[in-house]
Amino acid sequence: MSAKLRNIGPKSAAWLRQVGLRTPEDLIAAGAVGAFVKVKRAGFKPSLNLLYSLEGALQDCHWQELPEARRIELVAAYDAIIADNPLKKAPPASGPVYDRTPEQQEDEDER
């Protein structure tokens, strides 16, 4: 996010930029649930607080001020999207780790 939005800290802003949501208008177009789904599908692991923060940013209120009924609606909307198109399991962060001594590595490099 290039513009400072209420409830959106540096980490959340970075996630949003990485999924293509760079302006307040992008966030408005995606909506809180759509933006949250994009972040989740990108492999990030946000808590529901991000969902509430996004909605708070759109409503220009602190995320903790969102009524409980609205929070329930947001979670239900997210659950419905995921039920229709489940998240894929993220691939492993890296390949296997091998424990080699420097001498073993040199031997392999010479081959």
FENSULPE-V136477 format. One record per backbone hydrogen bond with DSSP energy under -1.0 kcal/mol. CO is the residue of the C=O (numbers start at 1). NH is the residue of the N-H. If there is no record, write none. Layout:
{{CO/NH} {CO/NH}}
This chain:
{{5/8} {9/13} {10/14} {11/15} {12/16} {13/17} {14/18} {15/19} {16/21} {17/20} {22/2} {23/27} {24/28} {25/29} {26/30} {27/31} {31/35} {32/36} {33/37} {34/38} {35/39} {36/40} {37/41} {38/42} {39/44} {40/43} {47/50} {48/52} {49/53} {50/54} {51/55} {52/56} {53/57} {54/58} {55/59} {56/61} {62/65} {63/66} {67/71} {68/72} {69/73} {70/74} {71/75} {72/76} {73/77} {74/78} {75/79} {76/80} {77/81} {78/82} {79/83} {80/84} {81/85} {101/105} {102/106} {103/107} {104/108} {105/109} {106/110}}
